[in-house]
Amino acid sequence: MNTAPATPSIPAKPHAKTHAQRALTKLGLVRDIDFALHLPLRYEDETHITALRDARHGETVQIEAVVTQSSIQSRGKRQLMVTVRDQTDECQLRFFNFYPSHQRTLAVGASLWIRGELKRSLAGLSMLHPSFKPAVGELAQVLTAVYPTTAGLPQGYIRKAVWGGLLRASQRSELSETVVISHLPSLADSLELLHHPTPDVSIAELEDKSHPAWQRLKAEELLAQQLSQLQARRERAKMRAHALKAPPAQGDVSLINQLLAILPFQLTAAQERVQREIAADLALAKPMNRLLQGDVGSGKTVVAALAAAQCIEAGFQCALMVPTEILAQQHFAKLVGWLEPLLATRGLSVAWLSGTQKAKERREMLAKIESGEAALVVGTHAIIQSKVTFAKLALVIVDEQHRFGVAQRLALKEKTQGDMYPHLLMMSATPIPRTLAMSYYADLDVSTIDELPPGRTPIITKIARMTKRDEVVRRIVDQLKAGRQVYWVCPLIEESEAVDLVNATETHEALQAALKNVSMGALPSAKVELLHSKIPTPAKKAIMQAFEKNEVQVLVSTTVIEVGVDVPNATLMVIEHAERFGLAQLHQLRGRVGRGLAASACVLLYATNESGRLGDAAKARLKAMVDTTDGFEIARRDLDIRGPGEFLGARQSGAQMLRFADLSKPEDQDWLKWAQVTAPTLLDAKPDMALKHVERWLPSGSSFMGA
């Protein structure tokens, strides 16, 4: 039953690496405290029964009823139809997804507890996909917690695992107080309440995290984060005071001036400002640790090129690491075009590295890097491999920094000679709202390009149901007749049984057929190409080059084009099943158009669920895309929708993200201020207690935010 475990014994922790255990590990549930801090997403009240006649339309209720009819019907889509009756009325249950075990439980005559959203209509009462179980024993005494889970991990299993971890952590004193917050319950009491709330506790306060028990967790979590950052800052300060040095890039600025002279555009005021900030850091003999953020198309690459020119002029090398080969190629093409003619007069060159290079080309590049002839090295994670030896690396530039883990960034830092430490410039097209920068990047200097270059064409964004695909294809024909090009982005490459989406391969074939259809306008000469991650790299490059040259008019692609692709003649972006994409990803994809002078548009095709609904989060993302093209406003809304942990991509960045506190809320910002004041006091007065607190919340110890 759904009651808290009553036995005082400590449940045994399973040892065999079963599928379920691997799934638990995937969720980060390893230590007892991890289980204790794995909190419910929501709660279900299964503590009482509601009579059907008393249930209101749209209300989620639990009824006790007997099955009177059960049959499989085919009304467009195969479904299980079940009629149940309590002592007051009857109700129709509908299931589109069901198994033989469901049919057995829902057999005629079975007495069940059924929970779901009740609908009242002229046809009577109904529930769509309610939960159900045999009406045996006593009702639950506490609210039923519903936990975050993953594939292959049923709620029943994870519920027992979490409760067992909570009990073990409590009995082993792992929940003892490390900091007293007088007006809030203790950590142990807070966790007990959140895992096993009694019916008198407000579900609304639990789910909006305003309950005092939630406030305790938010305060402790923010304190752990601030302690972690404070420890990291103090450790770095010690290192700087003793031995940490960086190559100072001082002196002549002739290469910078030459680069500015050949650029086909003027820098914006924002670009000039951040370039001065970076230049001042590079001239110092201590390592720069700076985040350069700017919206899609704001011109971060040219700022990076100017930073590289400053270091190269001073006699050093620079490395630019990017997450994908397509992006590496884009940067390489730009930087070669700008810098190579200037470097050639100095006997220097630009090199690039990737995991798919032929052995001969790779050997040549490695030799140039080791000799110092390659003043700038652009590449993927291949740059950090052990065989890559720099002669005099001074600057590391990491683009789309959230896609690289801490270990990868540290590996690049270790490529310097002797006791020198390279300057680090991280770039991101996902702007960080101020409160997040204050918390997560407290030990980084942040430079922001907050204006776009002149001449960028505003992008009109429209949303449409998937049923409007034919109208969108006609819009494509109009663009092609005007000599323009089109992107069509799909979320999958092949069919997936798990997700019923139209895939890129099918869309590619459908568009090819549509453009030959007379009723669509008949453009048989238009070429449609398919691009996805499974295509070999040489073929990918060839497809992209053909698209850039307008030899391909329509590019059907997965999200490999999310960043770095720059084709000014492309004026229409169609994103299929846009409800499945994240807001930052949608904004990045939209940024692939509007790069020329012609009017550009982005069409977001979405599908609803079986009941004709679009989820609240998906609806909010699509609305944000229609409302604004401002990356900073997009970032703010994305933070509101997803919360800081997902927003910053904890898994990719390696940073310790907040799971519970939400820094978009004023009350949580107040807890952040409290944590910033409390952290140094606790660390100075009770260092052992501070360490225990950090280890409880951040098992990897100090955060490497600036790594």
TAKAUR-V402888 format. One line per field, one symbol per residue. ss: DSSP state (~ for helix, > for strand, _ for the rest). phi: phi as a letter, one per 30 degrees, with the letter a starting at -180 (. if undefined). psi: psi as a letter, one per 30 degrees, with the letter a starting at -180 (. if undefined). A space follows every 10 residues. Layout:
# TAKAUR-V402888
ss->???
phi->???
psi->???
This chain:
# TAKAUR-V402888
ss->__________ ________~~ ~~~~~~____ _~~~~~___> >>>>______ _~~~_____> >>>>>>>>>> >>>>___>>> >>>>>____> >>>>>____~ ~~~~~_____ >>>>>>>_>> >__>>>>>__ >>>>______ _>_>>>>___ ____~~~~~~ ~~~~~~~~~~ ~_________ ______~~~~ ~~~~~__>__ __~~~~~___ _~~~~~~~~~ ~~~~~~~~~~ ~~~~~~~~~~ ~~__>_____ ___~~~~~~~ ~~______~~ ~~~~~~~~~~ ~~______>> >>>>_____~ ~~~~~~~~~~ ~~~___>>>> >___~~~~~~ ~~~~~~~~~~ ~~~~____>> >>>_____~~ ~~~~~~~~~~ ~__>>>>>>_ ~~~~______ __>>>>>>__ ~~~__~~~~~ ~~~______> __>>>>>>__ ___~~~~~~~ ____>>>>>_ ________>> >>>>>~~~~~ ~~~~~~~~~~ ~___>>>>>_ __________ ___~~~~~~~ ~~~~___~~~ _______>>> >_____~~~~ ~~~~~~~~__ ___>>>>_~~ ~________> >>>>>__~~~ __~~~~~~~~ _________> >>>>>>____ _____~~~~~ ~~~~~~~___ ~~~~~~~~~~ ~~_~~~~~_~ ~~~_______ _____~~~~~ ~~~~~~~~~~ ~~~~~_~~~~ ~~~~~~~___ _______
phi->.cbdecdddd edddcddded dddddedicb deddddcdcd dabccccbcc dedcdcdidd bcccbcdcba acbbcibebc cbcbbcdbab bccbbdcabe dddddcdejd cbcbbaddcc bddjcabchd daaedbicdd cbdddccebb eibdeedddd dddddddddd dcidcddcbc becbdddddd dedddbdded dddddddcic dedddddddd dddddddddd eddddddddd dcbdbbddcc jecddddddd dcddacdddd dddddddddd ddddcbddbb cccadeidjd dddddddddd ddddjccbbc cbdbdddddd ddddddedce eddedcicbc cbbbdcdded ddeddddddd djdddbccad dedcddddbc dadbbcccch eddcdeeddd ddddddcicd bddbbccbcc eceeddddcd cdccdccbcc bcddjddecd cbcadedced ddddddeddd ddicbbcbcb dbcbdbddbd bdcddddedd dedddcdedd jhbdddcccc badddeeede eddddddddi dccbccbddd cebidbbedd bbcccdhddc cddddeddde ddcicbdddb bbccdbbcdd cicceddddd dddddddbcd dddedddddd dcidddedie dddiddcdcc dbddcedddd dddddddded dddddbdddd ddddddcbdd iddcecd
psi->lhlkkfkflj kkkkekilee eeeeeefgje lefeeegjlk eakkjgflkk keffklkfkj lkljlkkfkk lkljiekklk kkklkaffll kkkkkfjlle eeeeeglkfk klkkkakkkk affaklkkhl lllkikallk flkjkjlkal kgjleeeeee eeeeeeeeee fggfglkfkk jegllleeee eeeeeiklff kjeeeefghf keeeeeeeee eeeeeeeeee eeeeeeeeee fdfjlljkil bkgeeeeeee efkglkklee eeefeeeeee efflglkkik kjkllkgfhe eeeeeeeeee eeeggllkkj klfleeeeee eeeeeeeeee eeeefggllk lkklfgklee eeeeeeeeee ffejfkkkaa ffeglffjkk eikfkkkjkh fffkleeeee eefgglkbgl klkkjkkkgj kjleeeeeee hfgkkkkkjg llllfkkkkk kkkklffgee eeeeeeeeee fggllkkjkl flelkkfeji kkleeeeeee eeeeffkeff fiiffkkklk klffkkeeee eeeeeeeegg fkekjklagf gelfkjjffk fkkkjkhfff lleeeeeeee fflgfafkkl lkkjklklaf gglkleeeee eeeeeeelgj eeeeeeeeee efleeeefie eeffljlkfe kjgfkeeeee eeeeeeeeee eeeeeieeee eeeeeeeifg bkkheg.
